[in-house]
Amino acid sequence: MSNRVAVVTGAGKGLGEAIAREIAASQVSVVLAGRALEPLERTRERIVSAGGTAIVKRTDVTDAQSVAELFDTAEAEFGRLDVLVNNAGVTAHVNLDDLDESEFDRIFATNVRGMFLCSREAGRRFAAAGSGRAINVASVFGLLGRPGFSAYCASKGAVVNFTRSVAAEWAKFGAQMNAVAPGYFATDINAELREDDAAMAKVLRRIPAYRMGTPDELANIVAYLALQAPDFLTGQTIAVDGGESSV
Ligand SMILES: NC(=O)c1ccc[n+]([C@@H]2O[C@H](COP(=O)([O-])OP(=O)(O)OC[C@H]3O[C@@H](n4cnc5c(N)ncnc54)[C@H](OP(=O)(O)O)[C@@H]3O)[C@@H](O)[C@H]2O)c1
């Protein structure tokens, strides 16, 4: 019986839901965070009906006060924190010339500032406990450049290098930070792309496995990093992309 506790951001749908369910299946109590309550409640119901434990906390990861309340709630409810998954993220497909400041700021506020705020809260608790794990959901777009995605690619590149830097700080007190870089997984974030046959054909030609991943394939590796990986593994970004970043 594990009494570990995890916070997963963006846990109402897509990859975050799959990650939360996979972690909960290992008897870890999960705090499900996101802005919309309804999808979070759905994830909670699925976890509970599978025999797991989860609570919902409405959170905007861009807001420091909201993030502080998320971690206070986790602590008040479960008394400890072992795992943080920084999964919440947004994207936009727009060329640089048409990219306005508010869109750029929205992407960085969620993908970078949100990760920073959650990691700082978790890191303070991990330092006090002398252990803890954070996993950041970066992207293959953080390893490669892609036209039309400059803000998103830059934000996910920041995730990769934030992971290296924080891992080096946290190693001093026995906590780890790693990242995963998903390739294409069918979720709401790429719903528009999947409706465009020509664009999809172009995407598939770039993926040696010639398919999208399934959310459980990503959830599996995140759960491994969160719960099983050796402490000596830290600061790394693991691409889960059907080979896309290898060619
Ligand atoms: N799917 C892919 O192919 C793919 C590939 C590479 C990387 N990724 C990354 O994987 C992560 C999950 O994406 P997904 O594909 O599962 O997309 P998704 O289905 O659109 O889910 C995104 C999640 O992030 C949450 N979120 C967004 N802004 C937030 C905020 N300010 N505060 C709290 N939560 C927020 C959303 O919930 P609310 O809107 O309710 O807050 C939602 O649960 C993202 O970081 C994304 O960049 C995905």
The ligand as a Gaussian input file, in Angstrom:
#p B3LYP/6-31G(d) Opt

LIG

0 1
 N       -1.239000      16.048000     -27.608000
 C       -0.062000      16.187000     -28.149000
 O        0.177000      15.734000     -29.287000
 C        1.056000      16.883000     -27.400000
 C        2.320000      16.863000     -27.974000
 C        3.365000      17.482000     -27.295000
 C        3.143000      18.082000     -26.070000
 N        1.884000      18.089000     -25.547000
 C        1.732000      18.743000     -24.240000
 O        0.994000      17.900000     -23.384000
 C        0.316000      18.678000     -22.405000
 C       -1.150000      18.236000     -22.362000
 O       -1.747000      18.559000     -23.620000
 P       -2.982000      17.763000     -24.242000
 O       -2.584000      17.307000     -25.579000
 O       -3.539000      16.796000     -23.272000
 O       -3.966000      19.015000     -24.478000
 P       -5.442000      19.353000     -23.966000
 O       -6.336000      18.182000     -24.143000
 O       -5.774000      20.629000     -24.646000
 O       -5.237000      19.606000     -22.396000
 C       -4.591000      20.731000     -21.881000
 C       -4.860000      20.788000     -20.398000
 O       -4.191000      21.923000     -19.833000
 C       -5.091000      22.583000     -18.953000
 N       -4.758000      23.996000     -18.845000
 C       -4.574000      24.891000     -19.839000
 N       -4.320000      26.109000     -19.332000
 C       -4.358000      25.978000     -17.975000
 C       -4.200000      26.885000     -16.886000
 N       -3.934000      28.200000     -17.078000
 N       -4.282000      26.399000     -15.623000
 C       -4.532000      25.087000     -15.404000
 N       -4.693000      24.189000     -16.386000
 C       -4.615000      24.636000     -17.663000
 C       -6.470000      22.370000     -19.594000
 O       -7.512000      22.472000     -18.637000
 P       -8.419000      23.803000     -18.453000
 O       -8.542000      24.431000     -19.823000
 O       -9.696000      23.327000     -17.876000
 O       -7.650000      24.652000     -17.489000
 C       -6.341000      20.936000     -20.085000
 O       -6.689000      20.035000     -19.065000
 C        0.529000      20.143000     -22.801000
 O        1.584000      20.680000     -22.041000
 C        0.948000      20.042000     -24.268000
 O        1.736000      21.129000     -24.697000
 C        0.840000      17.507000     -26.184000

